[in-house]
Amino acid sequence: MKKFICILLVVCAAVLAVAVSACAKDKNKGVSAYDIFAIYDDETQTLTGTVDFDYYNSTENEINDLKFNLYGNAFREGATYAPVSKTYENKAYYGGKSYGSMEVTGVENCASWTITGEDENVLTVNLVEPVYPEQRVEIKISYTLKLAKVNHRTGVTRDTVNLGNFYPVLCAYSAEGFIECPYYYCGDPFVSECANYTVTLDMPENLTAASSGKVVSESVTDGRKKCSYTLNNARDFALVLSDKFEVISENVDGVEVSYYYISDSNAQVSLSAAAESVKYFSNTFGQYMYPTLSVVQTGFCYGGMEYPALTMIADGLDSDNNVYTIVHENAHQWWYAMVGSDQINNAWQDEGLAEYSTLMFFENNPTYGFTRTGLVKTATNAYRAFFSVYNQLNGSVDTSMSRKLCEYSGEFEYNNVTYNKGLIMFDTLRNSIGDEKFLSGLKTYFKNNVGKIASAEDLYGCFIKSGTDLEGFFESFVEGKILI
């Protein structure tokens, strides 16, 4: 454990009072804000950055320290939790094992800071003074992100640079305090609260950046390009860089949907799936809240990955799987980006719902060749096969859905319990209460929880309020009591 003491930049009570007052900015009232400046060096594959973080205490408690997840440290040599499972190692590490890291080089406007967490994955910043409810404080974090050569969320692929989770991000706050997120390889180990973002990236001129944010300025000087973006009410911010991107776009009710691709003979079909799914989900669940959406073909060892206003789509997919993945990841704009949940302990809550939302889109857009009957049958057959194999191997099967990511034996079990069983659960629910109540429950869930981190009980309640006794239904599925 390394511990460093900061130079106190604020040294007297009078100055502190002025500083706290100055932090109360109307533009960020009621929400924290990140102002990120980063420089990408293509030769060293390193990102050097600063985060000016304006913290707003939305809790009911005084806060004496802030905790930030350092997801980039998961790729360092000797990490306790491997970021990639043995099953996917060869697909992820295309040039052999490679390592990266996220090194915090300084924190300003604090009393001290420490690298903590189960796996050197948390930056703990001790504040000069407590921050009370509805007050603000500003700190500045300097860091260096070394990128591994890996087809993953954060890393250099053959054709792209994936900058997901590329900065220290504030841990979400719960009744037990800040939620530290070890980087388990199974699932998406992220729990984040919404904040406002201003991001400026300095990069080589030849690179094109797909971004979560809307471009507000761009300039080129001496072979370097500097782009600035904004994004409000977002759980995180991501970019993908490449010198090989082709870009096509479509406006969907004021939202600029762009498809960044490297090689896709059906690019227009892919863009249409992206645009039509945004329109369908907006009409069905609630309005998409960001001005842009970037759908990005990139090197990735799984099918795809969601970020607010940006989705990563693996570049090795065939045409059908490419379209399916685009729609699934777009569904996460509703069930992850806009309505958050605890993805570490209740992964089914966003994955199962995103998977079922994908089914709903294809059910209502039959030209893509997927049917509700076919998708339910595929999920059911896969789940039963998983159940049979695990029962034969172990004599029993844990089919509970509400458990930590690290409690899954691997991707096979995780995928069947969260995706397939989740889809089966929502289809069974829909058959039980009817389309009208089912759709009404989803609309209510979105409306009541947009911008928040919803609990499983928040989801249940939106259907129970319809007048149907469903407590036993959800309990039987989530606790693993039902046989399928």
C-alpha positions in Angstrom: 0.0 0.0 0.0 1.3 3.4 -1.0 0.2 6.5 0.8 1.0 10.1 -0.2 0.3 13.4 1.6 -1.0 16.3 -0.6 0.3 19.8 -0.3 -2.7 21.7 1.0 -3.6 24.4 -1.4 -6.3 25.9 0.9 -4.8 26.8 4.3 -7.2 28.9 6.2 -10.8 28.9 7.2 -11.7 32.1 5.3 -10.2 30.8 2.1 -12.0 27.5 2.6 -15.3 29.2 3.0 -14.8 31.1 -0.3 -13.8 27.9 -2.1 -16.9 26.0 -0.9 -19.1 28.9 -2.0 -17.4 29.1 -5.4 -18.2 25.4 -5.9 -21.9 26.0 -5.8 -22.3 26.4 -9.6 -25.7 26.7 -11.0 -24.7 24.8 -14.2 -24.1 21.6 -12.1 -26.7 22.1 -9.4 -27.6 18.8 -7.8 -25.1 16.7 -9.7 -21.4 16.0 -9.7 -19.3 17.0 -12.7 -16.1 15.7 -14.4 -13.9 17.9 -16.5 -11.4 15.6 -18.1 -8.3 16.5 -20.2 -6.3 13.7 -21.7 -3.5 13.3 -24.1 -3.1 10.1 -26.1 0.4 9.0 -27.2 0.1 6.5 -30.0 3.7 5.4 -29.9 3.7 4.5 -26.2 0.0 3.6 -26.1 -0.4 5.8 -23.1 -3.0 8.2 -21.9 -2.0 11.0 -19.6 -4.9 12.9 -18.0 -6.3 15.1 -15.4 -9.8 15.0 -13.8 -11.1 18.2 -12.3 -13.9 16.7 -10.2 -16.7 18.8 -8.8 -18.4 16.7 -6.1 -22.0 17.4 -5.1 -23.1 15.6 -1.9 -26.5 14.2 -2.8 -26.5 11.9 0.2 -28.0 12.6 3.7 -24.6 12.1 5.4 -21.5 14.2 5.8 -18.7 12.9 3.5 -15.1 12.9 4.8 -13.5 11.1 1.9 -14.2 10.2 -1.7 -13.5 6.9 -3.4 -12.9 6.3 -7.0 -12.8 3.1 -9.0 -9.5 2.6 -10.9 -10.7 0.1 -13.5 -7.6 0.5 -15.7 -5.5 -1.1 -12.9 -7.2 -4.4 -13.6 -4.9 -5.0 -16.5 -1.7 -4.7 -14.6 0.7 -7.6 -14.2 0.0 -9.4 -10.9 -3.6 -8.3 -10.5 -5.6 -10.4 -8.1 -8.6 -10.6 -10.4 -7.8 -11.5 -14.0 -9.7 -9.1 -16.4 -10.2 -11.9 -18.9 -11.1 -15.6 -18.2 -9.0 -18.5 -19.4 -11.8 -19.2 -21.9 -11.3 -15.9 -23.7 -7.6 -15.2 -23.2 -6.5 -16.2 -26.7 -9.3 -14.1 -28.3 -8.6 -11.1 -26.1 -4.7 -11.1 -26.1 -4.3 -11.3 -29.9 -0.5 -10.8 -29.7 0.2 -12.7 -26.5 -0.2 -11.6 -22.9 -0.1 -7.9 -22.4 -0.4 -5.6 -19.4 -1.6 -2.1 -18.6 -2.1 0.0 -15.5 -3.7 3.1 -14.1 -1.3 5.1 -12.0 -2.5 8.1 -10.0 0.3 10.6 -10.0 -1.3 13.3 -7.8 -4.4 14.6 -6.1 -4.8 18.3 -5.4 -7.1 20.1 -2.8 -7.2 17.2 -0.4 -5.6 16.2 3.0 -4.2 12.9 1.7 -4.8 10.1 -0.8 -4.3 6.4 -0.8 -4.5 3.5 -3.3 -6.7 0.9 -1.6 -9.3 -1.7 -2.5 -9.2 -5.5 -2.8 -7.0 -5.3 -5.9 -5.4 -1.8 -5.8 -8.6 -0.8 -7.6 -9.7 2.2 -5.5 -8.4 5.7 -5.0 -9.4 7.0 -1.5 -9.2 10.8 -1.2 -9.3 12.2 2.3 -10.9 15.7 2.2 -9.7 18.8 4.0 -13.1 19.3 5.6 -16.3 17.3 5.5 -18.8 17.9 2.7 -22.3 18.2 4.1 -25.5 17.3 2.2 -26.1 19.6 -0.8 -22.6 21.1 -0.5 -19.8 20.8 -3.1 -16.1 20.4 -3.1 -13.5 20.3 -5.9 -10.4 18.1 -6.3 -8.0 17.5 -9.1 -6.7 14.0 -10.0 -3.7 13.5 -12.3 -3.1 10.0 -13.7 -1.4 7.9 -16.4 -3.2 5.1 -18.1 -1.0 2.5 -19.8 -3.0 0.5 -22.3 -2.6 -3.3 -22.8 -2.8 -4.8 -26.3 -6.1 -6.5 -25.7 -9.5 -6.8 -27.3 -11.4 -5.5 -24.3 -13.1 -2.4 -22.9 -9.8 -0.6 -22.2 -7.0 -1.4 -24.5 -5.3 -1.3 -27.9 -6.8 -3.6 -30.5 -5.5 -4.3 -34.0 -7.4 -1.5 -35.6 -8.8 0.6 -32.7 -8.1 2.1 -29.3 -10.8 1.3 -26.8 -11.2 3.9 -24.0 -13.9 2.6 -21.8 -13.4 3.2 -18.1 -10.3 5.3 -19.0 -10.4 7.7 -15.9 -10.9 7.4 -12.1 -14.7 7.3 -11.6 -16.4 8.0 -8.4 -17.8 5.0 -6.6 -21.6 5.0 -6.2 -22.9 5.6 -2.7 -25.2 3.3 -0.8 -26.4 2.9 2.7 -23.2 1.0 3.5 -21.0 3.8 2.0 -19.1 3.9 -1.3 -19.4 0.8 -3.5 -16.0 -0.5 -4.4 -16.0 -2.5 -7.7 -13.3 -5.1 -8.1 -12.9 -5.9 -11.8 -14.4 -9.4 -12.1 -14.0 -10.9 -15.5 -17.6 -12.3 -15.5 -20.2 -9.7 -16.4 -19.9 -5.9 -16.1 -18.4 -4.9 -12.7 -19.7 -1.4 -12.7 -22.0 0.6 -10.4 -22.0 4.3 -11.2 -24.1 7.4 -10.5 -25.0 10.0 -13.1 -22.8 13.1 -13.5 -22.1 15.8 -16.1 -19.1 15.5 -18.3 -16.8 17.8 -20.2 -14.0 15.8 -21.9 -11.1 17.1 -24.0 -8.9 14.6 -25.9 -5.6 15.5 -27.5 -4.7 12.8 -30.1 -2.8 12.3 -33.3 -4.5 14.1 -36.2 -5.0 10.9 -38.2 -7.3 9.4 -35.6 -11.1 9.6 -35.6 -12.8 9.4 -32.3 -16.2 7.9 -31.7 -17.5 9.3 -28.4 -20.2 9.2 -25.8 -20.4 13.0 -26.0 -21.5 15.6 -28.5 -18.6 17.5 -30.1 -18.4 21.1 -29.0 -15.0 22.1 -30.5 -12.3 20.6 -32.7 -8.9 22.0 -33.7 -5.7 20.8 -35.4 -2.2 22.0 -34.7 1.2 20.5 -35.6 -0.2 17.1 -36.4 -2.3 16.9 -33.2 -6.1 17.0 -33.0 -7.9 18.4 -29.9 -11.6 17.5 -29.6 -13.9 18.6 -26.8 -17.2 16.8 -25.9 -20.0 17.3 -23.4 -22.5 14.8 -22.0 -24.9 15.4 -19.1 -26.6 13.0 -16.7 -24.4 10.0 -17.7 -23.0 7.1 -15.6 -19.7 7.2 -17.5 -18.0 8.3 -20.7 -16.2 6.3 -23.3 -14.4 6.8 -26.6 -13.0 4.6 -29.4 -10.2 5.8 -31.7 -9.1 4.6 -35.1 -7.5 5.7 -38.3 -9.7 3.3 -40.3 -13.2 4.3 -39.4 -15.9 4.9 -42.0 -18.9 6.7 -40.6 -22.6 6.8 -41.7 -25.3 8.6 -39.7 -29.1 8.9 -39.4 -31.2 11.4 -37.5 -33.8 9.8 -35.3 -36.2 12.4 -33.8 -33.4 14.8 -33.2 -30.8 12.1 -32.1 -27.8 11.8 -34.3 -27.2 8.0 -34.5 -23.8 7.2 -36.1 -22.3 3.9 -37.1 -18.5 3.8 -37.0 -17.2 0.7 -38.9 -14.0 -0.7 -40.3 -15.4 -3.6 -42.4 -19.1 -4.2 -42.9 -20.6 -5.2 -46.2 -24.1 -4.5 -44.7 -23.3 -1.2 -43.1 -26.6 0.4 -44.0 -28.5 -2.5 -42.5 -26.4 -2.2 -39.3 -27.2 1.6 -39.1 -30.9 0.9 -39.8 -31.0 -1.6 -36.9 -29.3 1.0 -34.6 -31.7 3.8 -35.7 -34.9 1.8 -35.6 -34.1 0.3 -32.2 -33.6 3.8 -30.7 -36.9 4.8 -32.1 -38.7 1.7 -30.9 -37.3 1.8 -27.4 -38.0 5.5 -27.1 -41.6 4.9 -28.1 -42.0 1.8 -25.9 -40.2 2.7 -22.7 -39.4 6.4 -22.6 -37.5 9.0 -24.6 -33.8 8.6 -25.2 -32.2 11.5 -23.3 -28.8 12.0 -25.0 -28.2 14.1 -28.2 -26.1 11.5 -30.0 -25.5 7.7 -30.1 -22.3 6.2 -31.4 -22.4 2.5 -32.5 -18.8 1.4 -32.9 -17.3 -1.6 -34.6 -14.1 -2.5 -32.7 -11.9 -5.2 -31.4 -13.7 -6.9 -28.5 -13.5 -10.4 -27.1 -17.2 -10.6 -26.4 -20.1 -9.6 -28.5 -20.5 -6.0 -27.4 -20.4 -3.5 -24.6 -22.6 -0.6 -23.5 -21.7 2.9 -22.4 -23.9 5.9 -22.2 -24.4 7.2 -25.8 -21.8 4.7 -27.1 -21.9 1.0 -27.8 -18.9 -1.2 -28.7 -19.7 -4.0 -31.2 -17.2 -6.8 -31.8 -15.6 -6.7 -35.3 -15.7 -10.4 -35.8 -19.5 -11.0 -35.8 -21.4 -12.3 -38.8 -24.3 -10.2 -40.2 -27.1 -11.6 -38.0 -25.1 -11.5 -34.8 -23.9 -8.0 -35.6 -27.5 -6.8 -35.9 -28.6 -8.7 -32.8 -25.8 -7.3 -30.8 -26.4 -3.7 -31.9 -30.0 -3.9 -30.8 -29.1 -5.6 -27.5 -26.4 -3.0 -26.6 -28.8 -0.2 -27.6 -31.4 -1.6 -25.2 -28.8 -1.0 -22.5 -29.1 2.7 -23.1 -32.4 2.3 -21.3 -31.4 -0.5 -18.9 -28.0 0.6 -17.7 -27.3 4.1 -19.0 -30.5 5.9 -18.2 -31.9 3.4 -15.6 -29.0 2.1 -13.6 -28.8 -1.0 -11.3 -26.4 -3.0 -9.2 -24.6 -4.9 -12.0 -22.3 -6.6 -9.5 -25.0 -8.3 -7.4 -28.0 -8.2 -9.7 -26.6 -8.6 -13.2 -29.9 -10.1 -14.5 -31.7 -6.8 -13.8 -30.1 -5.0 -16.8 -29.0 -8.0 -18.9 -32.2 -9.9 -18.7 -34.2 -6.8 -19.4 -32.0 -5.8 -22.2 -32.2 -9.3 -23.7 -36.0 -9.2 -23.5 -36.2 -5.7 -24.9 -34.2 -7.0 -27.9 -36.8 -9.7 -28.3 -39.5 -7.1 -28.3 -37.8 -5.0 -31.0 -37.4 -8.0 -33.3 -41.0 -9.1 -32.6 -42.1 -5.7 -33.9 -39.6 -5.6 -36.7 -39.9 -9.0 -38.4 -37.9 -8.0 -41.5 -34.7 -8.9 -39.5 -35.7 -12.5 -39.4 -35.9 -13.0 -35.6 -39.2 -14.0 -33.9 -40.4 -14.0 -30.4 -41.1 -17.7 -30.5 -37.7 -18.5 -31.9 -35.8 -16.4 -29.4 -37.7 -17.8 -26.4 -37.1 -21.3 -27.7 -33.4 -20.7 -28.2 -33.0 -19.2 -24.7 -35.1 -22.1 -23.1 -33.1 -24.8 -24.9 -29.8 -23.2 -23.9 -30.9 -22.8 -20.3 -32.1 -26.4 -20.1 -28.9 -27.7 -21.6 -26.9 -25.7 -19.0 -29.1 -27.1 -16.2 -28.6 -30.7 -17.4 -24.9 -30.4 -17.8 -24.4 -28.8 -14.4 -26.7 -31.2 -12.7 -24.9 -34.2 -14.1 -21.5 -32.7 -13.2 -22.3 -31.5 -9.7 -25.4 -33.3 -8.6 -27.2 -30.0 -8.2 -27.5 -26.6 -9.9 -27.5 -23.1 -8.4 -30.0 -21.2 -10.5 -30.3 -18.2 -8.2 -30.1 -14.9 -10.1 -29.3 -12.5 -7.3 -25.6 -13.1 -6.6 -22.2 -11.5 -7.0 -20.4 -11.7 -10.3 -17.5 -13.5 -8.6 -19.9 -16.3 -7.5 -20.5 -17.5 -11.0 -18.2 -20.4 -12.1 -17.7 -18.7 -15.5 -19.3 -17.2 -18.5 -21.4 -20.3 -19.4 -23.2 -20.2 -16.1 -23.4 -16.4 -16.0 -24.9 -16.1 -19.5 -27.5 -18.7 -18.9 -28.6 -17.4 -15.5 -28.6 -13.6 -16.4 -29.4 -13.5 -20.1 -31.4 -16.7 -20.9 -33.2 -17.1 -17.6 -33.8 -13.4 -17.5 -35.4 -13.5 -20.9 -37.5 -16.5 -19.9 -38.6 -14.8 -16.7 -39.8 -11.6 -18.5 -41.6 -13.6 -21.2 -43.4 -15.7 -18.5 -44.3 -12.5 -16.7 -45.7 -11.0 -19.9 -47.7 -14.1 -20.6 -49.1 -14.0 -17.0 -50.2 -10.4 -16.8 -50.8 -9.5 -20.4 -49.2 -7.1 -22.8 -50.9 -4.0 -21.5 -49.8 -4.4 -17.9 -46.4 -5.6 -18.9 -45.7 -2.6 -21.1 -47.2 -0.2 -18.5 -44.9 -1.7 -15.8 -41.8 -1.1 -18.0 -42.8 2.5 -18.8 -43.3 3.1 -15.0 -40.0 1.5 -14.2 -38.2 3.8 -16.7 -40.1 6.9 -15.6 -39.6 6.4 -11.9 -35.9 5.5 -12.1 -34.3 7.4 -15.0 -31.0 8.9 -13.7 -31.1 6.7 -10.6 -29.7 3.3 -9.5 -32.8 1.1 -9.3 -33.0 -1.8 -6.9 -34.6 -5.1 -7.8 -37.5 -4.2 -5.5 -38.0 -1.0 -7.6 -38.4 -3.2 -10.6 -40.8 -5.6 -8.9 -42.9 -2.8 -7.5 -43.7 -1.4 -11.0 -45.5 -4.6 -11.9 -47.0 -5.3 -8.4 -48.6 -1.9 -8.5 -50.6 -3.0 -11.5 -52.8 -4.9 -9.0 -51.3 -8.3 -9.6 -49.8 -10.4 -6.8 -46.3 -11.1 -8.1 -44.1 -11.3 -5.1 -44.1 -15.1 -5.3 -43.4 -15.0 -9.0 -40.3 -12.9 -8.8 -39.1 -14.8 -5.7 -39.4 -18.1 -7.4 -37.2 -17.0 -10.4 -34.7 -14.9 -8.6 -34.0 -17.2 -5.7 -33.8 -20.2 -8.0 -36.9 -22.1 -6.8 -38.6 -22.5 -10.2 -37.9 -25.3 -12.7 -37.9 -24.4 -16.3 
